[in-house]
Amino acid sequence: MSALRMSSICFAALATTFLTGCIDPYVAHYVAETAAGSLASIPSTSKAPLRVIKTSHLQADILRLQALGYVVLGHSAFQDKDWFPYPSPVLQAKAVGADIVLLKTKYVDTTHVPGGYTLGPVPGSEESGGVSVGGVWMPGYSYNTYRYVAVFLRQQAPPVSPEQVSSAPVR
């Protein structure tokens, strides 16, 4: 990977961190596959645009893509709330030279935070110094937690016909 490309990817990661106030979870939780680890340092030769595919059958889709000549570069897996707009896995995919990202999200649970009164300064009468302590109602809220998994793949062999895929052995 050229120094210019690496520096632009690093700048994009830093900009994302600065703008969102946190590190991209797909970058922070990335684990490279040992067998394909050195593959990420070689630029992809694919001319096709990066594809992010949402899936509910992650293992089956990985096997199908491997039969088509794709190699798993690595994966990111983490669990967090759904209320924060997380960046997509595109930044990490570009950093490792992935052609396809398989993305799976799974509901884990819902957390309910009850409402209640908070005590604090509230504008009051002049005889009490202008401030009195009063209650302010804070409404409750709920949020869902999800498990996010992204698998990053790169095509290494030429595409094969659909007939070859249907007869390809499952590894």
Backbone bond lengths (Angstrom), bond angles and torsions (degrees), N, CA, C in turn:
res aa  C-N    CA-C-N  psi(-1)  N-CA   C-N-CA  omega(-1)  CA-C   N-CA-C  phi
1 M - - - 1.434 - - 1.527 107.54 -
2 S 1.307 117.20 134.34 1.455 120.07 -176.56 1.523 110.63 -69.18
3 A 1.333 115.26 156.58 1.463 120.82 179.66 1.522 110.87 -63.19
4 L 1.338 116.51 -37.24 1.454 120.34 179.41 1.527 111.07 -65.24
5 R 1.338 116.76 -42.98 1.465 120.62 179.18 1.530 110.02 -64.56
6 M 1.344 117.66 -43.71 1.460 121.14 179.47 1.522 110.52 -62.85
7 S 1.348 117.09 -41.62 1.459 119.22 -178.82 1.530 110.78 -66.98
8 S 1.348 117.40 -35.79 1.466 118.97 178.43 1.523 110.80 -69.29
9 I 1.333 118.17 -35.33 1.465 121.37 177.19 1.524 109.55 -67.99
10 C 1.342 117.15 -42.02 1.464 120.55 178.45 1.528 110.43 -63.73
11 F 1.340 116.90 -41.26 1.460 120.38 178.35 1.527 110.13 -62.49
12 A 1.327 117.24 -41.92 1.464 120.64 179.53 1.526 110.59 -62.95
13 A 1.336 116.98 -39.69 1.468 120.42 178.20 1.527 110.61 -64.94
14 L 1.323 116.72 -43.35 1.463 120.21 178.61 1.524 111.63 -66.08
15 A 1.322 117.51 -39.47 1.462 121.30 178.56 1.521 110.45 -64.04
16 T 1.339 116.95 -41.43 1.460 120.77 177.98 1.525 109.79 -62.27
17 T 1.332 116.66 -43.45 1.455 121.22 178.99 1.523 110.66 -62.16
18 F 1.324 116.85 -44.67 1.459 121.18 -178.82 1.520 111.14 -65.64
19 L 1.321 117.84 -44.64 1.455 121.53 -175.70 1.525 112.72 -72.67
20 T 1.315 117.66 -36.18 1.465 119.96 -177.35 1.520 112.31 -95.88
21 G 1.326 117.15 -14.06 1.455 119.96 179.67 1.512 113.06 79.47
22 C 1.306 117.97 7.94 1.461 120.64 178.91 1.526 109.13 -150.67
23 I 1.303 114.76 168.76 1.458 120.51 179.24 1.522 108.78 -84.78
24 D 1.312 116.57 141.21 1.464 122.14 176.58 1.532 108.14 -57.18
25 P 1.342 118.47 120.98 1.460 119.85 -176.90 1.526 113.40 -64.83
26 Y 1.335 118.05 -26.82 1.462 119.67 177.97 1.529 110.38 -69.70
27 V 1.328 117.50 -29.84 1.465 122.28 176.46 1.524 109.23 -78.97
28 A 1.331 116.69 -47.30 1.465 121.63 -175.65 1.526 112.92 -62.93
29 H 1.332 117.60 -32.86 1.467 120.82 -175.54 1.534 112.91 -105.70
30 Y 1.319 117.13 16.49 1.464 120.22 -177.80 1.526 110.88 -72.14
31 V 1.334 115.76 134.25 1.469 122.95 176.04 1.520 106.77 -126.51
32 A 1.331 116.50 119.00 1.462 120.83 179.80 1.521 109.94 -77.81
33 E 1.323 115.45 144.78 1.462 120.11 172.77 1.522 107.73 -71.54
34 T 1.301 117.84 134.80 1.458 121.74 -177.63 1.520 111.38 -59.97
35 A 1.324 117.23 -45.40 1.466 121.16 -177.27 1.520 112.04 -67.39
36 A 1.328 117.17 -31.16 1.462 120.86 -176.06 1.521 112.42 -105.90
37 G 1.323 117.75 6.36 1.455 121.76 -175.75 1.506 114.25 -55.17
38 S 1.338 118.15 -43.28 1.458 120.25 -179.87 1.518 111.85 -75.54
39 L 1.327 116.60 -17.11 1.461 121.49 179.45 1.524 111.64 -64.02
40 A 1.335 117.06 -32.53 1.463 120.89 -177.99 1.522 111.90 -66.83
41 S 1.336 117.87 -20.88 1.462 119.99 179.32 1.525 111.96 -81.72
42 I 1.327 117.40 -10.08 1.469 121.76 178.40 1.527 107.72 -98.55
43 P 1.335 118.41 123.96 1.470 119.97 -179.32 1.529 112.07 -59.02
44 S 1.301 115.82 145.08 1.457 121.80 177.67 1.523 109.56 -67.42
45 T 1.324 116.75 143.21 1.466 121.17 177.88 1.519 111.55 -98.69
46 S 1.314 116.90 -1.58 1.452 121.13 -178.76 1.523 110.75 -68.97
47 K 1.312 115.83 137.88 1.462 121.66 176.45 1.526 111.30 -95.25
48 A 1.319 116.73 -8.31 1.464 121.11 -178.94 1.523 109.78 -74.26
49 P 1.328 117.54 147.53 1.467 119.61 176.98 1.524 110.62 -68.99
50 L 1.317 115.91 153.24 1.454 121.85 177.50 1.523 109.32 -59.02
51 R 1.336 115.92 134.94 1.465 120.66 177.86 1.522 109.34 -117.15
52 V 1.341 116.00 131.07 1.456 122.46 172.86 1.513 106.14 -108.25
53 I 1.330 115.65 118.21 1.464 121.62 -174.85 1.521 109.12 -114.81
54 K 1.334 116.32 118.95 1.462 120.36 175.01 1.520 107.95 -79.01
55 T 1.333 114.96 135.16 1.456 119.47 -176.06 1.523 110.66 -140.32
56 S 1.306 116.07 153.59 1.462 120.89 171.07 1.533 110.08 -113.65
57 H 1.346 115.84 -2.46 1.478 121.72 179.97 1.534 108.34 -123.25
58 L 1.311 116.21 67.25 1.458 122.00 -171.61 1.529 112.68 -58.61
59 Q 1.317 118.43 -51.72 1.475 121.16 -176.88 1.524 111.61 -61.91
60 A 1.310 116.60 -44.00 1.469 119.95 -179.57 1.526 110.82 -64.21
61 D 1.333 117.32 -39.46 1.465 120.54 179.52 1.525 111.61 -69.44
62 I 1.333 117.25 -36.04 1.472 119.86 175.90 1.526 109.59 -62.13
63 L 1.329 117.39 -46.68 1.470 121.12 -179.88 1.525 111.41 -62.58
64 R 1.334 116.59 -40.51 1.474 120.85 179.15 1.529 110.35 -63.43
65 L 1.324 117.24 -43.20 1.464 120.18 -179.86 1.533 111.75 -70.67
66 Q 1.328 117.28 -35.43 1.464 119.44 175.84 1.525 110.36 -62.83
67 A 1.321 117.15 -36.93 1.464 120.79 177.24 1.526 111.25 -66.03
68 L 1.338 116.35 -23.81 1.462 121.20 177.52 1.535 112.49 -88.67
69 G 1.330 117.36 3.67 1.461 120.84 177.14 1.514 115.35 98.82
70 Y 1.321 117.87 12.57 1.470 121.06 178.07 1.520 110.08 -89.07
71 V 1.325 115.38 149.49 1.459 122.76 178.66 1.524 107.97 -119.70
72 V 1.330 116.72 136.48 1.465 120.71 177.41 1.523 108.12 -76.28
73 L 1.347 116.02 121.08 1.467 121.36 178.12 1.517 111.13 -84.90
74 G 1.324 116.43 -35.43 1.458 121.08 -178.49 1.508 109.92 171.54
75 H 1.342 115.32 -174.05 1.458 119.76 -179.37 1.530 110.24 -149.00
76 S 1.311 115.73 160.94 1.466 123.63 172.14 1.513 107.11 -127.15
77 A 1.318 117.01 134.33 1.458 121.08 177.87 1.523 108.42 -141.53
78 F 1.326 115.65 130.77 1.455 120.27 178.71 1.522 108.30 -158.28
79 Q 1.317 114.86 166.66 1.456 121.68 -178.78 1.519 107.43 -127.21
80 D 1.336 117.37 132.29 1.462 119.94 179.45 1.511 110.58 -163.18
81 K 1.343 114.70 177.62 1.462 122.21 -178.94 1.513 110.82 -71.96
82 D 1.322 115.28 158.61 1.458 120.73 178.81 1.522 112.80 -92.72
83 W 1.301 119.18 -5.12 1.452 120.60 -174.30 1.510 113.81 -85.49
84 F 1.295 118.97 -11.73 1.463 122.02 177.24 1.524 108.51 -94.97
85 P 1.306 119.57 128.08 1.473 119.52 -178.44 1.530 111.27 -75.88
86 Y 1.306 116.35 91.72 1.454 120.60 -178.56 1.515 111.86 -69.08
87 P 1.320 115.85 146.07 1.464 118.44 173.96 1.524 109.46 -64.90
88 S 1.280 115.45 158.17 1.458 119.19 178.42 1.530 108.54 -78.31
89 P 1.327 117.32 168.92 1.463 120.61 179.75 1.528 113.25 -76.24
90 V 1.329 118.56 7.51 1.467 121.86 -174.89 1.525 112.22 -62.56
91 L 1.330 118.59 -40.84 1.464 121.36 -179.16 1.532 110.88 -59.44
92 Q 1.331 116.79 -47.22 1.463 120.32 179.07 1.522 110.82 -67.72
93 A 1.323 117.43 -37.64 1.469 121.14 179.14 1.526 110.47 -60.56
94 K 1.325 116.62 -43.20 1.465 120.17 178.51 1.518 111.41 -67.94
95 A 1.332 116.86 -36.27 1.463 120.80 -179.58 1.529 112.20 -63.60
96 V 1.337 117.10 -34.87 1.467 120.12 -178.33 1.519 112.41 -100.04
97 G 1.331 117.68 -2.22 1.459 121.17 178.15 1.513 114.17 76.48
98 A 1.323 117.03 33.34 1.467 120.57 179.94 1.528 110.56 -75.53
99 D 1.316 115.50 148.03 1.461 122.29 174.61 1.525 110.78 -96.72
100 I 1.340 115.64 -31.34 1.467 122.06 -178.28 1.524 108.78 -137.15
101 V 1.330 115.56 141.29 1.460 121.75 171.14 1.515 107.24 -120.73
102 L 1.316 116.50 124.15 1.460 121.50 172.35 1.523 106.38 -92.74
103 L 1.312 117.11 127.20 1.457 121.85 -174.21 1.518 110.04 -123.40
104 K 1.334 115.56 124.85 1.464 120.49 179.25 1.523 108.61 -127.73
105 T 1.324 116.10 132.09 1.462 121.23 172.96 1.516 107.75 -121.48
106 K 1.330 115.12 142.03 1.455 119.93 -178.56 1.527 108.87 -137.50
107 Y 1.314 115.64 130.30 1.458 121.77 177.41 1.522 109.69 -63.18
108 V 1.350 116.92 136.12 1.463 121.70 178.01 1.522 110.60 -108.79
109 D 1.338 117.44 -57.40 1.460 120.59 178.31 1.524 110.80 -166.83
110 T 1.347 114.64 175.54 1.458 121.87 176.63 1.520 108.13 -119.41
111 T 1.320 116.12 133.84 1.456 122.00 177.33 1.523 108.29 -108.77
112 H 1.326 115.91 130.91 1.462 121.58 178.38 1.529 107.95 -108.14
113 V 1.323 116.33 126.48 1.454 122.00 176.69 1.528 106.15 -108.79
114 P 1.336 117.10 116.67 1.461 119.05 -175.36 1.525 112.03 -71.04
115 G 1.315 115.60 154.13 1.459 121.12 175.06 1.515 109.73 -83.08
116 G 1.324 116.47 177.00 1.454 120.26 177.87 1.507 110.83 172.10
117 Y 1.311 114.42 179.12 1.456 120.29 178.89 1.521 110.48 -88.70
118 T 1.307 115.60 143.33 1.462 120.45 171.66 1.516 107.43 -116.78
119 L 1.300 117.40 146.62 1.457 121.80 177.60 1.512 108.57 -99.93
120 G 1.305 115.31 140.27 1.446 119.00 179.35 1.498 111.01 -176.74
121 P 1.314 115.82 174.37 1.458 118.44 -179.12 1.523 111.15 -67.93
122 V 1.323 114.83 133.18 1.455 122.46 177.44 1.528 105.93 -130.81
123 P 1.327 118.25 136.26 1.465 118.49 178.84 1.529 110.76 -50.69
124 G 1.341 116.46 131.06 1.461 120.68 -177.03 1.507 111.86 -130.42
125 S 1.289 115.40 -156.52 1.459 120.95 -175.45 1.527 110.60 -81.16
126 E 1.321 115.26 159.31 1.453 121.64 179.83 1.526 111.89 -66.15
127 E 1.349 117.35 -34.59 1.463 118.25 -176.87 1.526 112.74 -69.30
128 S 1.314 118.74 -19.13 1.463 119.49 177.85 1.522 111.10 -98.95
129 G 1.331 117.19 19.97 1.456 120.39 177.88 1.514 112.40 86.81
130 G 1.313 118.32 9.87 1.456 120.84 176.22 1.515 114.39 87.41
131 V 1.327 117.93 -3.95 1.467 120.24 -178.99 1.520 108.80 -137.19
132 S 1.302 116.34 132.31 1.458 119.99 172.27 1.521 107.71 -127.86
133 V 1.302 115.53 159.47 1.464 119.25 178.82 1.516 107.52 -92.63
134 G 1.314 115.54 127.26 1.454 120.30 -179.19 1.505 109.96 -140.31
135 G 1.298 116.00 171.82 1.455 120.43 -179.49 1.516 112.10 -98.91
136 V 1.296 115.92 142.45 1.460 122.92 175.57 1.527 106.85 -122.62
137 W 1.320 116.91 126.17 1.459 120.54 179.99 1.522 110.06 -78.04
138 M 1.312 116.93 124.86 1.463 123.21 175.75 1.525 107.02 -108.18
139 P 1.332 117.24 119.44 1.469 119.13 -178.31 1.530 111.56 -68.82
140 G 1.314 115.67 152.78 1.457 120.54 175.29 1.523 110.58 -77.62
141 Y 1.301 115.85 169.77 1.460 120.42 178.16 1.523 109.26 -153.52
142 S 1.307 115.26 166.70 1.462 122.50 178.67 1.517 109.27 -133.01
143 Y 1.306 116.08 152.95 1.459 120.37 172.54 1.523 109.47 -145.20
144 N 1.316 114.50 150.78 1.462 121.25 178.95 1.522 109.36 -96.42
145 T 1.310 116.02 149.36 1.454 122.25 174.27 1.524 107.72 -113.25
146 Y 1.321 115.45 137.02 1.464 121.94 -179.58 1.513 110.36 -127.11
147 R 1.314 115.57 155.46 1.462 123.16 171.70 1.520 105.95 -101.27
148 Y 1.336 116.41 125.53 1.462 122.69 -179.43 1.521 108.67 -109.49
149 V 1.328 117.10 130.57 1.469 121.80 176.40 1.521 107.65 -133.07
150 A 1.329 115.76 128.52 1.465 121.25 175.60 1.520 107.53 -126.14
151 V 1.326 116.48 130.62 1.464 122.31 177.43 1.526 106.84 -114.36
152 F 1.336 115.62 126.90 1.461 122.23 -175.57 1.527 109.08 -102.39
153 L 1.344 117.06 125.40 1.457 121.86 -176.70 1.526 110.87 -127.57
154 R 1.330 114.89 152.52 1.465 121.38 175.52 1.519 108.61 -133.03
155 Q 1.334 115.60 140.80 1.461 119.67 178.86 1.525 109.29 -79.21
156 Q 1.338 115.69 128.43 1.462 121.07 -179.29 1.513 112.69 -114.10
157 A 1.307 116.90 -24.80 1.462 120.87 -179.46 1.522 108.04 -116.54
158 P 1.328 117.39 156.47 1.461 119.05 177.94 1.523 110.84 -61.47
159 P 1.340 117.21 149.24 1.464 119.81 179.18 1.526 111.68 -59.19
160 V 1.319 115.39 149.72 1.457 121.32 178.47 1.523 108.68 -113.50
161 S 1.312 116.03 166.41 1.462 120.66 -178.45 1.533 110.27 -74.39
162 P 1.332 117.52 157.91 1.469 120.39 177.70 1.520 112.93 -59.08
163 E 1.337 117.37 -30.62 1.476 119.83 178.56 1.526 110.14 -65.30
164 Q 1.342 116.02 -37.97 1.464 118.90 179.29 1.522 110.78 -68.89
165 V 1.348 117.37 -34.30 1.457 120.42 -179.82 1.511 110.56 -67.46
166 S 1.340 117.87 -42.94 1.459 120.16 -177.42 1.524 111.26 -67.05
167 S 1.331 117.52 -24.14 1.453 119.30 178.73 1.533 112.09 -100.91
168 A 1.328 117.47 2.36 1.466 120.35 -179.53 1.528 110.33 -69.07
169 P 1.330 117.01 137.35 1.460 119.50 -179.77 1.532 110.06 -69.79
170 V 1.314 115.39 144.46 1.467 121.66 176.80 1.514 108.11 -84.25
171 R 1.340 115.86 127.47 1.470 119.84 -178.44 1.490 110.75 -91.54
